[in-house]
Amino acid sequence: MVQNEAPVLDLELPDPDSETISTIEFLARLEEAWAVCDRFDLQTEIWRGRILRAVRDREKRGGEGRGTGFLQWLREREISKTRAYTLIQLAVSADQMLGDGLLEQTSVNNFSKRAFLETALAEPEVQQMIGEAANEGQQITRKQVRRLTDEFTAATSPLLPEEIRQRTAENLLPPRAVAPLVKELAKLPAQQQDDLRRVLRDEPELERVKDVTLTARWLSKTSESGLAVRAFQQVELDLEKAIQEAQRLDALGILSDALYQAQQVESAVLKLHTSWRRLGGLQERLWVESGSSTPHLRELIQALQTLSGTTMRVSLGELAGGKRVRLQLVEEAADQLEPPPLP
């Protein structure tokens, strides 16, 4: 059995009604207390993750109904499965960093909860640097972890041209601007990466880095949305060439937004169709159950016809000037669908 003495959380907070303490000092002392709570919470979360891992691993012993005990344990304590595995991963990360010698046991107290989570997701080299600082007694913040991560990414990523890495190392480009570029480039296919790297080699300046980062983000979002739009599945399109043409017209951002809105429209229509079918069925059941003795119920059912019939009329409310939208819902077989006419 693991023996562990739980730390005692005993904080002395400044009196909010005191007139002898300045606002600056008052807020500083609260900030210190908050940091203590953060570290206390981190220790608690790590141990909860270890407990959950033990419960889960016990279930792995096999047998019929394997895993049901773990889920029941979570339900009894009102812990979602996602939350449970997040805590387990935190415990695994903590044990790994402690086991690899990156951190001393007491050094965990030098992290805020968010800083520790950021460190657990960082590259091993970044973990090494942060672990050394924590072992020396430095307080580790999330901002510090992100700064070191950005610096490492900007200095080492093979996705960047040498000109950008060199200028970053010479402090001519801020790592916080270069790191998002790496993240966006990683989402693109090789050809698009090469095209954008060529632009950066010609102009390795900060403004160009920002422009290319935005372009890369639009390219990935446009491709992702384009593949998801169902209307495109009914016609033959060369999405890649269409994106290239939009990029040439400097309209990539507009196209990206248009495809996102197309996704939203299709999603709304699918939800509308489901609700419309269900409402129609419920209305029919109510009509069968009602009769001449329920005139008010019959009147209500008839009013629902404006929403459950093939022609739907919906008020947009006062914000739209009291306008109404009329929609006609017609269910067709897949082979009856035709591409819409051009405007």
C-alpha positions as CSV (number, residue, x, y, z in Angstrom):
1,M,0.0,0.0,0.0
2,V,1.3,3.4,-1.0
3,Q,1.8,5.7,2.0
4,N,1.5,9.4,1.2
5,E,0.9,12.3,3.6
6,A,-1.4,14.8,2.0
7,P,-0.1,18.4,2.1
8,V,-2.0,20.9,4.2
9,L,-3.4,23.9,2.4
10,D,-3.2,26.7,5.0
11,L,-3.2,30.2,3.5
12,E,-3.2,33.6,5.1
13,L,-5.1,36.0,3.0
14,P,-5.0,39.8,3.3
15,D,-8.0,41.5,4.8
16,P,-10.0,43.1,2.0
17,D,-11.4,45.7,4.4
18,S,-7.9,46.8,5.6
19,E,-6.9,50.3,4.9
20,T,-3.3,49.8,5.9
21,I,-2.4,47.7,2.8
22,S,-2.0,49.1,-0.6
23,T,-3.9,47.7,-3.6
24,I,-0.6,46.6,-5.2
25,E,0.5,44.7,-2.1
26,F,-3.0,43.3,-1.7
27,L,-3.1,41.9,-5.2
28,A,0.5,40.6,-5.0
29,R,-0.3,38.6,-1.9
30,L,-3.4,37.1,-3.5
31,E,-1.3,36.2,-6.5
32,E,1.1,34.3,-4.2
33,A,-1.8,32.5,-2.6
34,W,-3.3,31.6,-6.0
35,A,0.1,30.1,-7.1
36,V,0.1,27.9,-3.9
37,C,-3.3,26.7,-4.8
38,D,-2.2,25.9,-8.3
39,R,0.7,23.8,-7.1
40,F,-1.5,22.1,-4.5
41,D,-4.0,21.3,-7.3
42,L,-1.3,19.9,-9.5
43,Q,-0.2,17.4,-6.8
44,T,-3.8,16.4,-6.3
45,E,-4.4,15.9,-10.0
46,I,-1.3,13.8,-10.4
47,W,-2.4,11.5,-7.5
48,R,-5.9,11.3,-8.8
49,G,-4.4,10.2,-12.2
50,R,-2.4,7.5,-10.5
51,I,-5.5,6.3,-8.6
52,L,-7.5,6.1,-11.8
53,R,-4.7,4.4,-13.6
54,A,-4.6,1.7,-10.9
55,V,-8.4,1.2,-11.2
56,R,-8.1,0.9,-15.0
57,D,-5.1,-1.4,-14.9
58,R,-6.9,-3.7,-12.4
59,E,-9.6,-4.1,-15.0
60,K,-7.1,-5.1,-17.7
61,R,-6.6,-8.4,-15.8
62,G,-9.2,-9.8,-18.2
63,G,-12.4,-11.7,-17.9
64,E,-16.0,-11.2,-19.1
65,G,-17.2,-7.6,-18.8
66,R,-13.6,-6.2,-18.7
67,G,-13.6,-2.5,-18.2
68,T,-17.1,-2.2,-16.8
69,G,-15.8,-1.8,-13.3
70,F,-13.6,1.1,-14.3
71,L,-16.6,2.9,-15.9
72,Q,-18.8,2.2,-12.9
73,W,-16.1,3.7,-10.7
74,L,-16.1,6.8,-12.8
75,R,-19.9,7.1,-12.8
76,E,-20.1,6.8,-9.0
77,R,-17.7,9.7,-8.7
78,E,-19.2,11.7,-11.5
79,I,-16.0,11.7,-13.6
80,S,-16.3,11.7,-17.3
81,K,-14.2,9.3,-19.3
82,T,-12.4,12.1,-21.1
83,R,-11.5,13.7,-17.7
84,A,-10.3,10.4,-16.4
85,Y,-7.9,9.7,-19.2
86,T,-6.6,13.3,-19.0
87,L,-5.7,12.8,-15.4
88,I,-4.2,9.4,-16.2
89,Q,-2.0,11.0,-18.9
90,L,-0.9,13.7,-16.4
91,A,0.1,11.0,-14.0
92,V,2.0,9.1,-16.8
93,S,3.8,12.3,-17.8
94,A,4.8,13.1,-14.2
95,D,6.1,9.5,-13.6
96,Q,8.0,9.6,-16.8
97,M,9.7,12.9,-16.1
98,L,10.5,11.8,-12.6
99,G,11.6,8.4,-13.7
100,D,13.9,9.7,-16.4
101,G,15.6,12.0,-13.9
102,L,14.4,15.2,-15.6
103,L,12.7,16.2,-12.3
104,E,13.3,15.7,-8.7
105,Q,10.3,14.7,-6.6
106,T,10.1,18.1,-4.8
107,S,10.6,20.1,-8.0
108,V,7.0,19.4,-9.0
109,N,6.0,22.0,-6.5
110,N,7.8,24.6,-8.6
111,F,5.3,24.3,-11.4
112,S,1.9,25.8,-11.9
113,K,-0.6,23.2,-13.1
114,R,-0.8,24.6,-16.6
115,A,3.0,25.0,-16.8
116,F,3.4,21.3,-15.9
117,L,0.9,20.3,-18.5
118,E,2.7,22.4,-21.2
119,T,6.0,20.8,-20.2
120,A,4.5,17.3,-20.5
121,L,3.6,18.1,-24.1
122,A,6.9,19.7,-25.0
123,E,9.9,18.2,-26.9
124,P,12.4,16.2,-24.7
125,E,15.0,18.9,-25.2
126,V,12.6,21.5,-23.8
127,Q,11.6,19.2,-21.0
128,Q,15.3,18.9,-20.1
129,M,15.8,22.7,-19.9
130,I,12.7,23.3,-17.9
131,G,13.5,20.4,-15.6
132,E,17.0,21.8,-14.8
133,A,15.4,25.2,-14.0
134,A,12.8,23.6,-11.7
135,N,15.4,21.5,-10.0
136,E,17.4,24.7,-9.3
137,G,14.4,26.1,-7.5
138,Q,13.0,28.4,-10.2
139,Q,9.2,28.9,-10.3
140,I,8.0,27.6,-13.7
141,T,5.2,29.4,-15.4
142,R,3.2,28.5,-18.5
143,K,4.5,31.6,-20.2
144,Q,8.1,30.5,-19.6
145,V,7.4,27.0,-21.0
146,R,5.8,28.4,-24.1
147,R,8.7,30.8,-24.7
148,L,11.2,28.0,-24.5
149,T,9.1,25.8,-26.7
150,D,8.8,28.6,-29.3
151,E,12.5,29.2,-29.2
152,F,13.3,25.5,-29.7
153,T,10.8,25.1,-32.5
154,A,12.0,28.2,-34.4
155,A,15.6,27.1,-34.1
156,T,15.3,23.5,-35.1
157,S,12.2,22.8,-37.2
158,P,13.1,21.3,-40.7
159,L,9.9,22.9,-42.1
160,L,11.6,26.3,-42.0
161,P,14.1,27.5,-44.5
162,E,17.6,28.1,-43.2
163,E,17.2,31.8,-43.7
164,I,14.4,32.0,-41.1
165,R,16.2,29.7,-38.6
166,Q,19.3,31.8,-38.8
167,R,17.6,35.1,-38.4
168,T,15.7,33.7,-35.4
169,A,18.9,32.6,-33.8
170,E,20.3,36.1,-34.4
171,N,17.3,37.6,-32.6
172,L,16.2,39.3,-35.8
173,L,12.9,37.4,-35.8
174,P,10.9,36.7,-32.6
175,P,10.3,33.0,-31.9
176,R,6.7,33.7,-30.9
177,A,6.0,34.7,-34.5
178,V,8.0,31.9,-36.1
179,A,6.5,29.0,-34.0
180,P,2.9,29.5,-35.3
181,L,4.4,29.3,-38.8
182,V,5.8,25.9,-38.1
183,K,2.5,24.7,-36.8
184,E,0.6,25.8,-39.9
185,L,3.2,24.5,-42.3
186,A,3.0,21.1,-40.8
187,K,-0.7,20.8,-41.9
188,L,0.1,21.3,-45.6
189,P,1.2,18.9,-48.3
190,A,4.8,19.0,-49.4
191,Q,4.2,21.0,-52.6
192,Q,2.5,23.8,-50.7
193,Q,5.2,23.8,-48.1
194,D,7.9,24.2,-50.8
195,D,6.0,27.1,-52.4
196,L,5.7,29.0,-49.1
197,R,9.3,28.3,-48.1
198,R,10.4,29.8,-51.4
199,V,8.6,33.0,-50.5
200,L,10.3,33.1,-47.1
201,R,13.7,32.6,-48.6
202,D,13.2,35.6,-50.9
203,E,11.9,37.8,-48.0
204,P,12.8,36.5,-44.6
205,E,11.2,39.4,-42.8
206,L,8.8,39.6,-40.0
207,E,5.8,40.9,-42.0
208,R,6.4,38.2,-44.6
209,V,6.5,35.5,-41.9
210,K,3.1,36.8,-40.6
211,D,1.7,36.8,-44.1
212,V,2.9,33.3,-44.9
213,T,1.5,32.0,-41.6
214,L,-1.9,33.4,-42.4
215,T,-1.8,32.0,-45.9
216,A,-0.8,28.6,-44.6
217,R,-3.7,28.7,-42.2
218,W,-6.2,29.6,-44.9
219,L,-4.8,26.9,-47.2
220,S,-5.3,24.1,-44.6
221,K,-8.7,25.4,-43.5
222,T,-9.8,25.7,-47.2
223,S,-8.7,22.2,-48.1
224,E,-10.3,20.7,-44.9
225,S,-13.6,22.5,-45.5
226,G,-13.6,21.8,-49.2
227,L,-13.3,18.0,-48.6
228,A,-16.2,18.2,-46.1
229,V,-18.7,20.1,-48.2
230,R,-21.2,17.5,-49.5
231,A,-22.4,19.7,-52.4
232,F,-18.9,19.2,-54.0
233,Q,-19.5,15.4,-54.0
234,Q,-22.3,15.8,-56.6
235,V,-20.0,17.4,-59.2
236,E,-16.5,17.0,-60.5
237,L,-14.2,19.7,-59.1
238,D,-10.5,20.2,-59.0
239,L,-10.4,21.7,-55.5
240,E,-6.6,22.1,-55.5
241,K,-6.6,24.2,-58.7
242,A,-9.6,26.2,-57.5
243,I,-7.6,27.1,-54.3
244,Q,-4.6,28.1,-56.4
245,E,-6.8,30.4,-58.5
246,A,-8.2,32.0,-55.4
247,Q,-4.7,32.4,-54.0
248,R,-3.6,34.1,-57.2
249,L,-6.5,36.6,-56.9
250,D,-5.6,37.2,-53.2
251,A,-9.1,35.9,-52.3
252,L,-8.0,32.8,-50.3
253,G,-9.4,34.2,-47.1
254,I,-12.8,34.8,-48.7
255,L,-12.8,31.3,-50.1
256,S,-11.9,29.8,-46.8
257,D,-14.8,31.7,-45.1
258,A,-17.2,30.7,-47.9
259,L,-16.4,27.0,-47.5
260,Y,-16.7,27.2,-43.7
261,Q,-20.1,28.8,-44.1
262,A,-21.1,26.1,-46.6
263,Q,-20.3,23.5,-44.0
264,Q,-22.4,25.4,-41.5
265,V,-25.4,25.5,-43.9
266,E,-25.2,21.8,-44.7
267,S,-25.0,20.9,-41.0
268,A,-28.0,23.2,-40.2
269,V,-30.0,21.5,-43.0
270,L,-29.2,18.0,-41.7
271,K,-30.4,19.0,-38.2
272,L,-33.4,20.7,-39.7
273,H,-34.4,17.6,-41.7
274,T,-34.1,15.4,-38.6
275,S,-36.2,17.7,-36.5
276,W,-38.7,18.2,-39.3
277,R,-39.3,14.5,-39.8
278,R,-39.6,13.9,-36.0
279,L,-42.1,16.8,-35.6
280,G,-44.2,15.5,-38.5
281,G,-44.4,12.1,-36.8
282,L,-45.3,13.6,-33.4
283,Q,-47.9,15.8,-34.9
284,E,-49.6,12.8,-36.6
285,R,-49.7,10.9,-33.3
286,L,-51.2,13.9,-31.5
287,W,-53.9,14.2,-34.2
288,V,-54.8,10.6,-33.9
289,E,-55.1,10.9,-30.1
290,S,-57.2,14.1,-30.2
291,G,-60.8,14.5,-31.2
292,S,-63.8,16.8,-31.3
293,S,-63.6,17.0,-27.5
294,T,-60.2,18.7,-27.6
295,P,-60.7,21.7,-29.9
296,H,-57.8,23.7,-28.4
297,L,-55.4,20.8,-28.9
298,R,-56.6,20.4,-32.5
299,E,-56.0,24.2,-33.0
300,L,-52.5,23.8,-31.7
301,I,-51.8,20.9,-33.9
302,Q,-53.0,22.8,-37.0
303,A,-50.7,25.7,-36.1
304,L,-47.7,23.3,-36.1
305,Q,-48.5,22.6,-39.7
306,T,-46.5,25.7,-40.7
307,L,-43.4,24.0,-39.4
308,S,-44.1,20.3,-40.2
309,G,-45.5,20.5,-43.7
310,T,-43.5,20.4,-46.9
311,T,-43.7,24.2,-47.0
312,M,-42.3,25.7,-43.9
313,R,-42.7,29.3,-42.7
314,V,-40.5,30.5,-39.9
315,S,-40.5,34.0,-38.3
316,L,-37.1,35.6,-37.9
317,G,-38.3,37.8,-35.1
318,E,-38.0,41.5,-34.4
319,L,-34.3,41.7,-35.0
320,A,-34.9,40.9,-38.7
321,G,-37.8,43.4,-38.9
322,G,-40.4,40.7,-38.4
323,K,-39.5,39.0,-41.7
324,R,-40.4,35.4,-42.3
325,V,-38.5,32.7,-44.2
326,R,-40.4,30.2,-46.4
327,L,-38.7,26.9,-47.1
328,Q,-39.9,24.1,-49.2
329,L,-38.6,20.6,-48.2
330,V,-38.7,18.0,-50.9
331,E,-37.0,14.6,-50.4
332,E,-35.4,13.3,-53.5
333,A,-33.5,10.1,-54.4
334,A,-29.8,10.5,-54.8
335,D,-29.9,10.0,-58.5
336,Q,-32.4,12.9,-58.9
337,L,-30.0,15.5,-57.6
338,E,-28.8,18.0,-60.2
339,P,-26.2,20.7,-59.8
340,P,-27.7,24.1,-59.2
341,P,-27.8,26.6,-62.2
342,L,-25.3,29.3,-62.3
343,P,-26.5,32.8,-61.3
